């Protein structure tokens, strides 16, 4: 009579293999969700203490930032990432969120009248859908909280939204979520 030799590993896999596979799948799903949650998160500004101001007073967010979840653009009748935060307020004054130098003042077809300001540490702020009577020009130095223009309805790509500020921030030439830098919880 021959005694069967048993392989411990094979016996372990037969007995506990399903648990191992389920554990690996759960780990992979959790890792995927963690990585997806960090995509598009802003890069820290380093060890600097930058004091960002709000771009409008008493404003409401009418469309928030989203680089991973598509949002409907009613004007263009399409779903798209929205790398901006849209603000509306009865007081349409628009302010620089941080001191810096005005990089450009231009009229962009889809975004309307737009001011771009370069700031310290690789930051840039973009203010679009402004009235044509902007208060700064390229090369001007601005302070945080300084009025630079007035929100209007000049963004052809968002005409159905009415008068509003179409606001974006970049860090090292990459769009970042303004919610990570501006105190928008009450808006």
N, C-alpha and C positions, 0 to 999 in steps of 0.2 A: 504494500500500500504506500502510495506516494503522498507526502504531505505537501500541500500547496503552499508555496512561498507567497506571502502577501507584501505588496509594496505599500509602505505607510503613506506616502504622498498620494497615491491613487485612492486609497481608502479615505484620506482626509478630503480630497476633492469630491469624491462621491457623496460623502456625508455632509460637508459644509460648503460645497462649491457655489450653491445658489446664494448663500449668505454673502460670500465674498464678492460675487458678481453684483448683487444688489448694493453692497457697500461702495463698490467702485463707481457704479452709476450715480448713486446719491452724491458722492464726492465730486464727480465730474459736473453734475448739474449745479451744485453749490458753487463750484469754482467758476463755472460759466456765468452765473448770475452775478457773482462778485466782480468779475472782470467787466461785464457789461455795465454794471453800476458805476465803475470808475472811468469808463470811456467818456470823454468830453468833460470830465471834471477839470477844473482849472488848475493850472500849475501854480504852486505857492509863489508869492512875490519875493521870497527870500527873507532875510532878517530885517527888512525895512518896515517902517511903520507908516504906511500910506493911509491918509485920511480921506476916503472917498465921500463925496456929497451926493445927494439925489439930483437927477437931471431936471426934475419938475417938483413943484410944491403941490401938496394936496392932490396928488394924481392917483389914478387907479390903473392897474395893469389890465389891459384889454386883450392882450395876447402875450403869453410868456415864452421864454427861451425854450427851445427843444432842438437838440441835434440828433436825437435817436428815435423820437416818436414823431411821426408825420402829423402835421396839422393842416386843416383845410384852409386854403386861400380862396375866399369867396369871389374876390375880384378876378383872379386868374382862372378860377374853377379848376384847381389842381391841389393835390396833396403834396406837402413839401416840409423839409426841415425848416425851422424858424430860428435862425441864429441871432435874433434880435429880441428885445422886450419892447412891446408897444404900450405907451402910456397915454392916457387922456386926462385932461383936467379942465375945469372952467377957467382957471388961470393958465394960459397957454405959454407962459414964459419958460424958456429952456436955459439951463445953467450948466457950466462946465463941472464935471464930477471931480476933477482933480486939476491942479495947476499944470501948465505945459505950454507947448507952442502949437499954434494952428498950422497943420500940415497942408490942408487944402480946404477950399470953399468952392463947391461946384454944384451944377444941376445935373443929376443923374436921372435918366428917363424913368426907371422903375422905382427909384428911391426918392425922387424929388430933390429939393435943395438940401445939400448935405455939407456938414462941417466935420472935419476929421482933426482931432487933436492928439499930438504925440506927448506922452508923459514919461516920467522916470521909470526905470526898471523894465523897459520893454512894453509898457502898457500903451494902448491907443484907445480912444473913445470916438464913436461915430454917431452923429446926430442927424437923422434924416426926416424927411417930410416936413421941412421947415418952411416958413414964409420967406419970400424972396428978399426981404429986408433984413438980412443977417447983420449982426453988429460987429463982426470980426472979419479979418481978411488973412490970407496965408502969410505966415511969418509973425503974426501978432502973438505976444505972450499973454496968457490968461491965468487967472487965479481960480482956485476951487471956489465954486459958488457964484462965479461971475456970470451975469446974463450974457448969452451969446446969440440968442434968437428967439423966435416964437414958433410953436408947433402949428401946423396947418394941414392942409389936405393936398399936398403936392406930389405924394408918392403914387405914381400911376399904377404900381403893382398892388396897392392897397386902398384904392379909392372908396370902396364900399365901407371902409372903417371910419370914414369921416376924418375930421381934424385930429391928429395925434402925433406923438413923437415916436419915431422908429429908431430905437437906441441899441447900439451894439458896443461890445468891448473886445479887444484883442490883447493877447499877451504873446510877445515874440512872434507876431504875424499870424497867430492862430486864434480863431474865435473862442471866447470863453463865456461861461454863463455869468451874466452880471449879478445874479442872485448870490454868487459866492463872494462878492466884493461890496455890494451896496446893501444897505439895510432896507430890504423890500418887504419884510414880514407884515408890516402894517398897510401895505399898498394893495 
